[in-house]
Amino acid sequence: MYPDAAATPPTARDRWQHVADELLQAVGRHASASGALISLPGPVSASGKWSDGLEGFARTFLLAAFRTRGSGGEDPWAILERYARGLVAGTDPASPERWPTIAERRQAVVEAASIAIALSETRPWLWDRLDGAAQDRVVAWFSGVVGTGGYTNNWIWFQNVIEAFLASVGGPWRQDDLDRNAEIQESLYIGDGWYSDGTGPDGVRRSFDYYAGWAWHVYPFLHARIRGVDLEPLHRDRLRAFLEQARDLIGSHGDPLFQGRSLTYRFAMFAPFWVGAAADATPLERGATRALADSVLDRFLASGSVDERGLLSIGWHREFPLIRQVYTGSSSPYWASKGMLGLLLPPEHPEWSTAAPPPDRAAVSVRALRAPGWLVVRSERDGVVRVLNHGSDGFRGPTGLPRADNPFYQRVGYSTSTSPALSRTGVARPLESHVALLDAGGHPSHRDAIETIHVAGRVAVSRSRVHWLDRGTDAASADVAGWASLRRGPCVTVASVVNGVHELRLAWWTPSPEIAAPSAAADADSVWPADPGPWTFRIGGWPLPVEAGEWTGADGHATRPDGLTTTVRGVRRLTDTGLTHRTDRDAFAPGTVTPWAADPAPVASGDVVAALIALGTVGAGLDLTIEPAVEVRSDAVVVRWPDGAVDVVPTGGEVTA
């Protein structure tokens, strides 16, 4: 259905345009009579079916706009006529297919932004051809955002682009809205091109995910286009810095990192790369953006992201409903339209025709990203990228209430080839890429707010207070009415020391400190009892996606037929090892196999445990015989590797020598 990009590089843009046309034709079959509502088959979001119909219109209209603008108005399928009819009906208060107003559905702010961008990009062929009465109704519908507030994350940009479009057509707008949003933007900028998409319950900025790219670095560009100006130098510099790091989060086979919320938007993650090429604000050489984009699109299409109906399903590769958040409906995946932003580049743009330079990368590379608190480990031959997370804990549950780890943010490890367990059991009882204190009943602890201690070179250290989640099937732990409760635990410090594709993961616990005047968020958990212990440590490895019966393994390691291997081996104290095979499907395969190592005896405060963890392929950097030596001192842990490398882990004097 989709031609191979590598086979026809001079006509690469034709292929992208063909993909866009196919997607637009498929969704058109689900439009209402007027075209105002596009309701796709599948689950309904928390905003309701009415809002989801608007979402289907807005997100696909954005795709139609990119496709039409970049081709100079060429519209062989008369798609813009369809969207024009829908626009007129959706903004007519008397229409039976009218859209919810911004006052009626907050989600309408998000979708109105896409419509505003699309109208600006297609202005000569759509907006300018509407009669005055229709234009007035559109302006009135957009105007519901003017003067509103309460936006605390990337939503500030929805208001910005809507009001920019209103200003461009003589509608109302307010400077104080834009000034407030600029202040919020700067308050969430961390550095090195990274934004935190809001703050956590404790007010700390640690929400790092794809929104840093497809929102914070894309909307400033689209906003500038609405205003008819160049991208501001501040945004250009930040975008360039971000892309220099984000390029390392895409594997050599085109697989993006599986981390964070809204993953069903799939190749939307590539939108900031296209912006970099369009705004001449990218560290990538000419042609490299398109080559990387081709590899990402190829990977998603070859893996079944577009189903037999021609629709983008909720999922990652194939359909996988457990990936969705409550705000996700059947039309939500079409925010992938942002990943088609490259179609704004006209056919004669050199990015489409310039041959990409050959990649120049080490076979295995390690780099520290200080802003998000990540160590990034790449292996080129097997295409795997691993992120060791010591800084991102976005979208945590509210303190004071029973809560589990958010599996999209609070695991220690994420990669381009694995997914955390997203089933109810997997979320309630975390194992994979997780360091747990096991209570007397063998239940694993959950990780609360992540405090980054150290990220530099090949070493990262972070600390979290932990707790245990007790559900209705567990013994009651508190005299509080409700479906679940929790028990407070100590602080657990986790360190990652990397050598090639191998990670030595260390951990120790210390008592939670008594704070004379804690914050309201920190104090909220005081309602729950403290668990008395004793506790044992368990370190879970990478979850290997497997087909039924198509893997082998024992004693803490498992291998697939393609050679990809996951392994965990105890190095200090963790003498018990095993494999857990889960048959509840994840985003990649029908099941997973996760190795683990545990300590059979209780661990005292300050006692250090360690395990060697790896996800890789023999011949592509994985060495199953490597054995680091660990020396615990009063102020540090010294790790000596067989190749002579020595790493030092700062401990703050918390450990027992």
TORKOLLO-844653 format. One record per residue (C-alpha): residue number from 1; residue in one letter; x, y, z negated. Coordinates in nm, 3 decimals, decimal comma, m for minus. Layout:
% TORKOLLO-844653
    nr   rest        c1        c2        c3
   NUM      a         X         Y         Z
...
This chain:
% TORKOLLO-844653
    nr   rest        c1        c2        c3
     1      m     0,000     0,000     0,000
     2      y     0,280     0,240    m0,089
     3      p     0,587     0,254     0,136
     4      d     0,929     0,205    m0,012
     5      a     1,093     0,543    m0,079
     6      a     1,443     0,404    m0,047
     7      a     1,371     0,285     0,308
     8      t     1,261     0,624     0,438
     9      p     1,445     0,903     0,253
    10      p     1,385     1,173     0,522
    11      t     1,008     1,133     0,482
    12      a     1,006     1,087     0,106
    13      r     0,762     1,372     0,062
    14      d     0,517     1,202     0,300
    15      r     0,514     0,905     0,068
    16      w     0,441     1,115    m0,240
    17      q     0,165     1,293    m0,050
    18      h     0,022     0,958     0,055
    19      v     0,014     0,841    m0,308
    20      a    m0,168     1,162    m0,404
    21      d    m0,421     1,118    m0,124
    22      e    m0,490     0,758    m0,225
    23      l    m0,546     0,854    m0,587
    24      l    m0,779     1,140    m0,491
    25      q    m0,982     0,924    m0,257
    26      a    m1,029     0,660    m0,526
    27      v    m1,154     0,900    m0,795
    28      g    m1,385     1,071    m0,548
    29      r    m1,603     0,763    m0,550
    30      h    m1,686     0,831    m0,915
    31      a    m1,789     1,196    m0,879
    32      s    m2,138     1,318    m0,966
    33      a    m2,375     1,449    m0,700
    34      s    m2,230     1,800    m0,710
    35      g    m1,876     1,681    m0,778
    36      a    m1,858     1,872    m1,107
    37      l    m1,819     1,563    m1,323
    38      i    m1,586     1,276    m1,243
    39      s    m1,663     0,994    m1,484
    40      l    m1,435     0,696    m1,443
    41      p    m1,514     0,347    m1,573
    42      g    m1,366     0,271    m1,912
    43      p    m1,372     0,389    m2,273
    44      v    m1,500     0,727    m2,386
    45      s    m1,284     0,974    m2,581
    46      a    m1,370     1,135    m2,914
    47      s    m1,483     1,442    m2,720
    48      g    m1,764     1,243    m2,560
    49      k    m1,867     1,140    m2,210
    50      w    m1,970     1,490    m2,104
    51      s    m1,627     1,630    m2,181
    52      d    m1,464     1,329    m2,017
    53      g    m1,647     1,409    m1,694
    54      l    m1,495     1,758    m1,701
    55      e    m1,155     1,604    m1,773
    56      g    m1,186     1,381    m1,467
    57      f    m1,256     1,688    m1,253
    58      a    m0,983     1,909    m1,399
    59      r    m0,694     1,665    m1,397
    60      t    m0,755     1,541    m1,046
    61      f    m0,816     1,897    m0,922
    62      l    m0,465     1,974    m1,044
    63      l    m0,332     1,694    m0,824
    64      a    m0,534     1,819    m0,526
    65      a    m0,394     2,168    m0,582
    66      f    m0,029     2,054    m0,584
    67      r    m0,090     1,848    m0,271
    68      t    m0,262     2,131    m0,081
    69      r    m0,036     2,419    m0,186
    70      g     0,284     2,240    m0,096
    71      s     0,153     2,152     0,248
    72      g     0,054     2,511     0,323
    73      g    m0,319     2,454     0,291
    74      e    m0,336     2,136     0,496
    75      d    m0,640     1,944     0,372
    76      p    m0,731     1,668     0,617
    77      w    m0,973     1,503     0,374
    78      a    m1,155     1,830     0,290
    79      i    m1,081     1,762    m0,074
    80      l    m1,085     2,129    m0,172
    81      e    m1,441     2,159    m0,043
    82      r    m1,539     1,884    m0,285
    83      y    m1,373     2,061    m0,575
    84      a    m1,523     2,396    m0,475
    85      r    m1,873     2,251    m0,492
    86      g    m1,796     2,098    m0,829
    87      l    m1,650     2,424    m0,960
    88      v    m1,962     2,617    m0,864
    89      a    m2,194     2,362    m1,026
    90      g    m1,981     2,311    m1,337
    91      t    m1,974     2,681    m1,424
    92      d    m2,341     2,745    m1,349
    93      p    m2,532     2,751    m1,682
    94      a    m2,846     2,643    m1,499
    95      s    m2,689     2,341    m1,332
    96      p    m2,781     1,994    m1,465
    97      e    m2,412     1,909    m1,415
    98      r    m2,267     2,212    m1,590
    99      w    m1,951     2,178    m1,792
   100      p    m1,935     2,211    m2,170
   101      t    m1,821     2,555    m2,270
   102      i    m1,513     2,612    m2,479
   103      a    m1,743     2,683    m2,774
   104      e    m1,919     2,349    m2,725
   105      r    m1,613     2,128    m2,679
   106      r    m1,266     2,228    m2,792
   107      q    m1,122     1,986    m2,535
   108      a    m1,255     2,221    m2,267
   109      v    m0,959     2,450    m2,343
   110      v    m0,720     2,181    m2,217
   111      e    m0,918     2,114    m1,902
   112      a    m0,981     2,483    m1,831
   113      a    m0,605     2,536    m1,819
   114      s    m0,567     2,274    m1,543
   115      i    m0,853     2,432    m1,349
   116      a    m0,699     2,778    m1,385
   117      i    m0,365     2,652    m1,253
   118      a    m0,535     2,471    m0,966
   119      l    m0,738     2,779    m0,869
   120      s    m0,426     2,992    m0,867
   121      e    m0,232     2,745    m0,653
   122      t    m0,518     2,712    m0,401
   123      r    m0,639     3,071    m0,415
   124      p    m0,635     3,147    m0,039
   125      w    m0,834     2,834     0,042
   126      l    m1,080     2,816    m0,248
   127      w    m1,112     3,110    m0,489
   128      d    m1,096     3,381    m0,224
   129      r    m1,375     3,207    m0,030
   130      l    m1,621     3,195    m0,322
   131      d    m1,895     3,456    m0,329
   132      g    m1,890     3,719    m0,600
   133      a    m2,162     3,558    m0,811
   134      a    m1,978     3,225    m0,820
   135      q    m1,654     3,397    m0,914
   136      d    m1,829     3,583    m1,195
   137      r    m1,963     3,259    m1,340
   138      v    m1,618     3,100    m1,332
   139      v    m1,472     3,403    m1,508
   140      a    m1,747     3,387    m1,769
   141      w    m1,674     3,020    m1,837
   142      f    m1,299     3,081    m1,870
   143      s    m1,358     3,385    m2,092
   144      g    m1,463     3,164    m2,381
   145      v    m1,095     3,118    m2,466
   146      v    m1,022     3,490    m2,502
   147      g    m0,977     3,590    m2,865
   148      t    m0,981     3,233    m2,996
   149      g    m0,704     3,100    m3,222
   150      g    m0,597     2,806    m3,430
   151      y    m0,359     2,668    m3,168
   152      t    m0,054     2,526    m3,345
   153      n     0,125     2,319    m3,081
   154      n     0,146     2,303    m2,701
   155      w    m0,214     2,425    m2,684
   156      i    m0,088     2,784    m2,698
   157      w     0,004     2,741    m2,332
   158      f    m0,349     2,647    m2,234
   159      q    m0,468     2,984    m2,360
   160      n    m0,173     3,158    m2,195
   161      v    m0,239     3,020    m1,846
   162      i    m0,616     3,072    m1,868
   163      e    m0,575     3,435    m1,967
   164      a    m0,307     3,484    m1,702
   165      f    m0,550     3,364    m1,437
   166      l    m0,825     3,583    m1,578
   167      a    m0,592     3,882    m1,560
   168      s    m0,506     3,798    m1,199
   169      v    m0,872     3,813    m1,094
   170      g    m0,973     4,115    m1,301
   171      g    m1,120     3,920    m1,592
   172      p    m1,078     3,978    m1,967
   173      w    m0,766     3,891    m2,162
   174      r    m0,602     3,999    m2,486
   175      q    m0,241     4,091    m2,548
   176      d    m0,265     3,993    m2,914
   177      d    m0,349     3,635    m2,808
   178      l    m0,028     3,623    m2,604
   179      d     0,182     3,788    m2,877
   180      r     0,060     3,540    m3,138
   181      n     0,131     3,248    m2,905
   182      a     0,483     3,377    m2,837
   183      e     0,550     3,382    m3,211
   184      i     0,422     3,025    m3,247
   185      q     0,639     2,915    m2,957
   186      e     0,952     3,052    m3,117
   187      s     0,863     2,903    m3,454
   188      l     0,854     2,558    m3,294
   189      y     1,175     2,587    m3,094
   190      i     1,446     2,370    m3,251
   191      g     1,738     2,426    m3,014
   192      d     1,917     2,251    m2,727
   193      g     1,600     2,280    m2,519
   194      w     1,380     2,092    m2,769
   195      y     1,048     2,200    m2,914
   196      s     0,865     2,027    m3,196
   197      d     0,505     1,988    m3,083
   198      g     0,361     2,128    m3,403
   199      t     0,454     2,054    m3,763
   200      g     0,387     1,763    m3,995
   201      p     0,165     1,763    m4,306
   202      d     0,463     1,904    m4,497
   203      g     0,511     2,190    m4,251
   204      v     0,840     2,052    m4,118
   205      r     0,909     2,050    m3,742
   206      r     0,978     1,687    m3,648
   207      s     0,730     1,603    m3,371
   208      f     0,948     1,509    m3,074
   209      d     0,798     1,332    m2,775
   210      y     0,713     1,383    m2,407
   211      y     0,520     1,700    m2,487
   212      a     0,857     1,872    m2,519
   213      g     0,886     1,820    m2,144
   214      w     0,547     1,795    m1,976
   215      a     0,401     2,082    m2,182
   216      w     0,665     2,313    m2,327
   217      h     0,884     2,319    m2,016
   218      v     0,612     2,292    m1,750
   219      y     0,354     2,552    m1,848
   220      p     0,597     2,846    m1,858
   221      f     0,673     2,774    m1,490
   222      l     0,309     2,741    m1,387
   223      h     0,225     3,050    m1,593
   224      a     0,493     3,245    m1,407
   225      r     0,350     3,132    m1,073
   226      i     0,005     3,258    m1,171
   227      r     0,160     3,595    m1,254
   228      g     0,367     3,597    m0,935
   229      v     0,701     3,628    m1,115
   230      d     1,012     3,416    m1,156
   231      l     1,057     3,187    m1,453
   232      e     1,201     3,391    m1,739
   233      p     1,573     3,343    m1,814
   234      l     1,491     3,220    m2,166
   235      h     1,277     2,936    m2,028
   236      r     1,524     2,860    m1,750
   237      d     1,810     2,818    m1,997
   238      r     1,606     2,603    m2,232
   239      l     1,479     2,386    m1,946
   240      r     1,828     2,327    m1,814
   241      a     1,950     2,227    m2,160
   242      f     1,655     1,992    m2,205
   243      l     1,696     1,820    m1,868
   244      e     2,064     1,760    m1,931
   245      q     1,956     1,536    m2,220
   246      a     1,623     1,404    m2,090
   247      r     1,792     1,252    m1,785
   248      d     1,953     0,999    m2,022
   249      l     1,611     0,880    m2,141
   250      i     1,531     0,721    m1,803
   251      g     1,688     0,383    m1,735
   252      s     1,888     0,309    m1,422
   253      h     1,595     0,102    m1,289
   254      g     1,347     0,388    m1,329
   255      d     1,200     0,295    m1,668
   256      p     1,119     0,590    m1,896
   257      l     1,147     0,572    m2,273
   258      f     0,843     0,420    m2,446
   259      q     0,798     0,657    m2,742
   260      g     0,543     0,910    m2,863
   261      r     0,175     0,970    m2,802
   262      s    m0,016     0,999    m2,473
   263      l     0,203     0,743    m2,299
   264      t    m0,086     0,660    m2,067
   265      y     0,004     0,980    m1,880
   266      r     0,292     0,773    m1,741
   267      f     0,487     0,960    m1,473
   268      a     0,375     1,298    m1,608
   269      m     0,702     1,267    m1,801
   270      f     0,881     1,361    m1,480
   271      a     0,710     1,700    m1,445
   272      p     0,989     1,904    m1,612
   273      f     1,243     1,755    m1,371
   274      w     1,040     1,881    m1,075
   275      v     1,016     2,221    m1,243
   276      g     1,392     2,226    m1,273
   277      a     1,429     2,163    m0,900
   278      a     1,159     2,415    m0,805
   279      a     1,296     2,690    m1,032
   280      d     1,662     2,614    m0,960
   281      a     1,706     2,549    m1,331
   282      t     1,838     2,194    m1,335
   283      p     2,175     2,037    m1,413
   284      l     2,102     1,766    m1,156
   285      e     2,267     1,788    m0,817
   286      r     2,053     1,851    m0,511
   287      g     1,872     1,532    m0,416
   288      a     1,918     1,370    m0,756
   289      t     1,581     1,489    m0,885
   290      r     1,396     1,329    m0,596
   291      a     1,597     1,007    m0,623
   292      l     1,523     0,982    m0,994
   293      a     1,156     1,064    m0,934
   294      d     1,134     0,795    m0,668
   295      s     1,274     0,537    m0,907
   296      v     1,021     0,631    m1,177
   297      l     0,725     0,629    m0,940
   298      d     0,839     0,302    m0,783
   299      r     0,862     0,141    m1,124
   300      f     0,513     0,240    m1,231
   301      l     0,348     0,150    m0,901
   302      a     0,526    m0,184    m0,875
   303      s     0,424    m0,268    m1,231
   304      g     0,050    m0,228    m1,173
   305      s    m0,024     0,120    m1,304
   306      v    m0,273     0,169    m1,021
   307      d    m0,534    m0,106    m1,040
   308      e    m0,725    m0,287    m0,766
   309      r    m0,979    m0,002    m0,754
   310      g    m0,706     0,250    m0,682
   311      l    m0,745     0,402    m1,031
   312      l    m0,490     0,482    m1,298
   313      s    m0,592     0,265    m1,591
   314      i    m0,532     0,331    m1,958
   315      g    m0,198     0,164    m2,018
   316      w     0,170     0,183    m1,935
   317      h     0,244    m0,069    m1,665
   318      r    m0,085    m0,251    m1,632
   319      e    m0,403    m0,177    m1,823
   320      f    m0,342    m0,183    m2,198
   321      p    m0,619    m0,016    m2,402
   322      l    m0,430    m0,025    m2,735
   323      i    m0,198     0,245    m2,607
   324      r    m0,469     0,511    m2,634
   325      q    m0,532     0,768    m2,902
   326      v    m0,884     0,875    m3,005
   327      y    m0,865     1,172    m2,768
   328      t    m0,798     0,939    m2,474
   329      g    m1,080     0,860    m2,233
   330      s    m1,090     0,688    m1,897
   331      s    m0,996     1,008    m1,710
   332      s    m0,707     1,100    m1,940
   333      p    m0,441     0,905    m1,745
   334      y    m0,477     1,159    m1,464
   335      w    m0,257     1,400    m1,652
   336      a    m0,006     1,194    m1,457
   337      s    m0,090     1,454    m1,191
   338      k     0,180     1,668    m1,351
   339      g     0,433     1,412    m1,238
   340      m     0,331     1,493    m0,880
   341      l     0,429     1,858    m0,927
   342      g     0,711     1,801    m0,679
   343      l     0,451     1,829    m0,404
   344      l     0,466     2,206    m0,462
   345      l     0,803     2,186    m0,288
   346      p     0,727     2,234     0,083
   347      p     0,844     1,975     0,339
   348      e     1,146     2,186     0,434
   349      h     1,276     2,209     0,075
   350      p     1,624     2,049     0,065
   351      e     1,534     1,838    m0,238
   352      w     1,331     1,614    m0,006
   353      s     1,603     1,556     0,252
   354      t     1,935     1,581     0,068
   355      a     2,093     1,244     0,005
   356      a     2,129     1,183    m0,367
   357      p     2,488     1,158    m0,489
   358      p     2,584     0,817    m0,628
   359      p     2,544     0,801    m1,006
   360      d     2,866     0,837    m1,199
   361      r     2,807     0,677    m1,538
   362      a     2,996     0,454    m1,774
   363      a     2,872     0,095    m1,793
   364      v     2,758     0,166    m2,150
   365      s     2,730     0,513    m2,299
   366      v     2,632     0,656    m2,637
   367      r     2,534     1,014    m2,712
   368      a     2,384     1,199    m3,006
   369      l     2,085     1,430    m2,952
   370      r     2,093     1,647    m3,261
   371      a     1,765     1,833    m3,215
   372      p     1,537     1,526    m3,224
   373      g     1,778     1,328    m3,443
   374      w     1,839     1,051    m3,189
   375      l     2,127     0,830    m3,085
   376      v     2,083     0,733    m2,720
   377      v     2,246     0,412    m2,596
   378      r     2,241     0,335    m2,221
   379      s     2,352     0,023    m2,037
   380      e     2,349     0,073    m1,661
   381      r     2,359    m0,282    m1,533
   382      d     2,041    m0,403    m1,705
   383      g     1,876    m0,059    m1,698
   384      v     1,797    m0,044    m2,070
   385      v     1,797     0,279    m2,270
   386      r     1,771     0,256    m2,649
   387      v     1,691     0,542    m2,885
   388      l     1,773     0,510    m3,253
   389      n     1,533     0,743    m3,429
   390      h     1,655     0,943    m3,726
   391      g     1,450     1,256    m3,675
   392      s     1,106     1,221    m3,515
   393      d     0,804     1,133    m3,728
   394      g     0,526     1,319    m3,546
   395      f     0,157     1,255    m3,603
   396      r     0,192     1,100    m3,945
   397      g    m0,119     1,029    m4,145
   398      p    m0,214     1,292    m4,403
   399      t    m0,047     1,267    m4,741
   400      g    m0,275     1,171    m5,027
   401      l    m0,465     0,918    m4,814
   402      p    m0,393     0,553    m4,729
   403      r    m0,185     0,544    m4,412
   404      a     0,040     0,325    m4,204
   405      d     0,347     0,415    m4,006
   406      n     0,262     0,570    m3,672
   407      p     0,420     0,307    m3,446
   408      f     0,480     0,562    m3,168
   409      y     0,703     0,778    m3,392
   410      q     0,826     0,615    m3,711
   411      r     1,014     0,306    m3,593
   412      v     1,392     0,315    m3,614
   413      g     1,428     0,204    m3,252
   414      y     1,256     0,274    m2,919
   415      s     1,360     0,169    m2,572
   416      t     1,264     0,164    m2,205
   417      s     1,194    m0,211    m2,219
   418      t     1,008    m0,266    m2,547
   419      s     0,696    m0,154    m2,727
   420      p     0,615    m0,146    m3,097
   421      a     0,331    m0,375    m3,201
   422      l     0,004    m0,181    m3,157
   423      s    m0,245    m0,438    m3,285
   424      r    m0,413    m0,377    m3,621
   425      t    m0,194    m0,637    m3,786
   426      g     0,119    m0,505    m3,619
   427      v     0,051    m0,152    m3,738
   428      a    m0,045    m0,254    m4,091
   429      r     0,252    m0,492    m4,129
   430      p     0,542    m0,333    m3,937
   431      l     0,830    m0,561    m3,840
   432      e     0,992    m0,467    m3,510
   433      s     1,265    m0,199    m3,513
   434      h     1,178    m0,137    m3,875
   435      v     1,360    m0,141    m4,209
   436      a     1,130    m0,256    m4,487
   437      l     1,140    m0,309    m4,858
   438      l     0,929    m0,618    m4,921
   439      d     0,720    m0,613    m5,238
   440      a     0,651    m0,911    m5,463
   441      g     0,385    m1,033    m5,219
   442      g     0,615    m1,003    m4,917
   443      h     0,437    m0,697    m4,779
   444      p     0,656    m0,449    m4,588
   445      s     0,689    m0,085    m4,685
   446      h     0,591     0,202    m4,456
   447      r     0,811     0,498    m4,370
   448      d     0,697     0,847    m4,469
   449      a     0,853     1,177    m4,361
   450      i     1,196     1,136    m4,204
   451      e     1,475     1,356    m4,338
   452      t     1,771     1,368    m4,102
   453      i     2,097     1,345    m4,298
   454      h     2,359     1,309    m4,026
   455      v     2,360     1,274    m3,645
   456      a     2,700     1,292    m3,475
   457      g     2,910     1,078    m3,246
   458      r     2,806     0,714    m3,294
   459      v     2,655     0,752    m3,642
   460      a     2,309     0,865    m3,754
   461      v     2,162     0,862    m4,105
   462      s     1,812     0,945    m4,228
   463      r     1,610     0,910    m4,545
   464      s     1,240     0,848    m4,610
   465      r     1,023     0,789    m4,911
   466      v     0,832     0,464    m4,858
   467      h     0,497     0,327    m4,967
   468      w     0,292     0,009    m4,938
   469      l    m0,050    m0,001    m4,775
   470      d    m0,314    m0,218    m4,944
   471      r    m0,618    m0,302    m4,734
   472      g    m0,947    m0,457    m4,840
   473      t    m0,800    m0,806    m4,811
   474      d    m0,518    m0,720    m5,050
   475      a    m0,534    m0,700    m5,426
   476      a    m0,662    m0,361    m5,540
   477      s    m0,381    m0,133    m5,652
   478      a    m0,566     0,179    m5,768
   479      d    m0,892     0,287    m5,925
   480      v    m0,991     0,498    m5,625
   481      a    m1,299     0,414    m5,419
   482      g    m1,225     0,344    m5,054
   483      w    m1,142     0,089    m4,790
   484      a    m0,770     0,090    m4,871
   485      s    m0,513     0,225    m5,114
   486      l    m0,139     0,261    m5,137
   487      r     0,146     0,222    m5,380
   488      r     0,431     0,471    m5,398
   489      g     0,785     0,348    m5,351
   490      p     1,143     0,473    m5,369
   491      c     1,352     0,650    m5,107
   492      v     1,512     0,432    m4,841
   493      t     1,816     0,554    m4,650
   494      v     1,886     0,399    m4,308
   495      a     2,206     0,438    m4,108
   496      s     2,282     0,339    m3,749
   497      v     2,641     0,284    m3,637
   498      v     2,675     0,212    m3,265
   499      n     2,943     0,029    m3,071
   500      g     2,839    m0,026    m2,710
   501      v     2,492    m0,183    m2,707
   502      h     2,542    m0,308    m3,063
   503      e     2,405    m0,131    m3,368
   504      l     2,510    m0,197    m3,723
   505      r     2,204    m0,098    m3,924
   506      l     2,261    m0,029    m4,292
   507      a     2,011     0,046    m4,566
   508      w     1,989     0,115    m4,939
   509      w     1,725     0,247    m5,174
   510      t     1,732     0,503    m5,453
   511      p     1,460     0,620    m5,692
   512      s     1,231     0,894    m5,561
   513      p     1,352     1,220    m5,714
   514      e     1,140     1,405    m5,965
   515      i     1,066     1,754    m5,837
   516      a     0,963     2,021    m6,088
   517      a     0,748     2,211    m5,839
   518      p     0,669     1,983    m5,544
   519      s     0,483     2,104    m5,239
   520      a     0,112     2,031    m5,215
   521      a     0,184     1,770    m4,947
   522      a     0,447     1,595    m5,160
   523      d     0,223     1,606    m5,468
   524      a    m0,082     1,464    m5,290
   525      d     0,033     1,103    m5,328
   526      s     0,047     1,135    m5,707
   527      v    m0,303     0,990    m5,721
   528      w    m0,157     0,651    m5,629
   529      p     0,039     0,421    m5,862
   530      a     0,408     0,347    m5,821
   531      d     0,507    m0,007    m5,735
   532      p     0,730    m0,146    m6,012
   533      g     0,939    m0,375    m5,789
   534      p     1,154    m0,575    m5,762
   535      w     1,206    m0,550    m5,387
   536      t     1,400    m0,721    m5,115
   537      f     1,516    m0,579    m4,782
   538      r     1,415    m0,700    m4,435
   539      i     1,554    m0,553    m4,113
   540      g     1,356    m0,619    m3,795
   541      g     1,519    m0,619    m3,452
   542      w     1,400    m0,530    m3,105
   543      p     1,070    m0,691    m2,992
   544      l     1,144    m0,881    m2,672
   545      p     0,844    m0,880    m2,431
   546      v     0,788    m1,238    m2,312
   547      e     0,553    m1,444    m2,102
   548      a     0,408    m1,755    m2,264
   549      g     0,672    m2,025    m2,290
   550      e     0,931    m1,826    m2,093
   551      w     1,190    m1,764    m2,361
   552      t     1,438    m1,953    m2,572
   553      g     1,582    m1,873    m2,910
   554      a     1,670    m1,963    m3,267
   555      d     1,854    m1,826    m3,571
   556      g     1,780    m1,459    m3,514
   557      h     1,813    m1,428    m3,136
   558      a     1,589    m1,485    m2,833
   559      t     1,650    m1,466    m2,458
   560      r     1,427    m1,432    m2,151
   561      p     1,495    m1,598    m1,814
   562      d     1,627    m1,265    m1,678
   563      g     1,893    m1,268    m1,951
   564      l     1,758    m0,986    m2,167
   565      t     1,832    m1,084    m2,524
   566      t     1,732    m0,956    m2,867
   567      t     1,942    m1,050    m3,166
   568      v     1,977    m0,977    m3,538
   569      r     2,254    m1,114    m3,758
   570      g     2,302    m1,041    m4,126
   571      v     2,637    m0,879    m4,205
   572      r     2,597    m0,784    m4,569
   573      r     2,355    m0,965    m4,808
   574      l     2,092    m1,043    m4,541
   575      t     2,145    m1,418    m4,525
   576      d     1,797    m1,527    m4,414
   577      t     1,721    m1,491    m4,041
   578      g     1,427    m1,583    m3,824
   579      l     1,208    m1,510    m3,524
   580      t     0,848    m1,388    m3,521
   581      h     0,650    m1,468    m3,206
   582      r     0,340    m1,253    m3,161
   583      t     0,087    m1,343    m2,896
   584      d    m0,114    m1,020    m2,915
   585      r    m0,034    m0,845    m2,590
   586      d     0,185    m0,536    m2,586
   587      a     0,236    m0,273    m2,314
   588      f     0,486    m0,490    m2,126
   589      a     0,391    m0,855    m2,162
   590      p     0,144    m1,104    m2,318
   591      g     0,365    m1,151    m2,624
   592      t     0,681    m1,054    m2,808
   593      v     0,959    m1,226    m2,998
   594      t     1,123    m1,024    m3,275
   595      p     1,430    m1,141    m3,471
   596      w     1,481    m1,036    m3,830
   597      a     1,721    m1,071    m4,121
   598      a     1,624    m1,056    m4,488
   599      d     1,777    m1,075    m4,832
   600      p     1,641    m1,364    m5,039
   601      a     1,723    m1,189    m5,366
   602      p     1,604    m0,856    m5,511
   603      v     1,820    m0,555    m5,426
   604      a     1,925    m0,302    m5,689
   605      s     1,935     0,073    m5,638
   606      g     2,239     0,171    m5,432
   607      d     2,315    m0,180    m5,306
   608      v     2,392    m0,167    m4,933
   609      v     2,253    m0,425    m4,690
   610      a     2,355    m0,445    m4,323
   611      a     2,262    m0,631    m4,008
   612      l     2,401    m0,631    m3,655
   613      i     2,124    m0,561    m3,403
   614      a     2,129    m0,564    m3,025
   615      l     1,905    m0,557    m2,720
   616      g     2,094    m0,630    m2,403
   617      t     2,230    m0,875    m2,151
   618      v     2,545    m1,081    m2,162
   619      g     2,760    m0,940    m1,883
   620      a     2,605    m0,595    m1,925
   621      g     2,768    m0,507    m2,256
   622      l     2,620    m0,760    m2,498
   623      d     2,868    m0,962    m2,702
   624      l     2,704    m1,222    m2,927
   625      t     3,029    m1,288    m3,116
   626      i     3,112    m0,933    m3,229
   627      e     3,164    m0,909    m3,606
   628      p     3,219    m0,569    m3,772
   629      a     3,372    m0,539    m4,119
   630      v     3,191    m0,328    m4,377
   631      e     3,365    m0,158    m4,668
   632      v     3,139     0,017    m4,921
   633      r     3,303     0,303    m5,109
   634      s     3,147     0,533    m5,365
   635      d     3,111     0,820    m5,116
   636      a     3,093     0,643    m4,778
   637      v     3,060     0,318    m4,590
   638      v     3,350     0,242    m4,356
   639      v     3,277     0,020    m4,054
   640      r     3,566    m0,143    m3,866
   641      w     3,501    m0,300    m3,527
   642      p     3,704    m0,573    m3,355
   643      d     3,808    m0,327    m3,080
   644      g     3,984    m0,112    m3,343
   645      a     3,718     0,157    m3,366
   646      v     3,639     0,286    m3,714
   647      d     3,319     0,469    m3,812
   648      v     3,240     0,638    m4,142
   649      v     2,885     0,665    m4,276
   650      p     2,826     0,944    m4,530
   651      t     2,626     0,822    m4,831
   652      g     2,611     1,123    m5,061
   653      g     2,740     0,911    m5,347
   654      e     2,416     0,708    m5,361
   655      v     2,563     0,363    m5,304
   656      t     2,726     0,110    m5,531
   657      a     3,080     0,020    m5,430
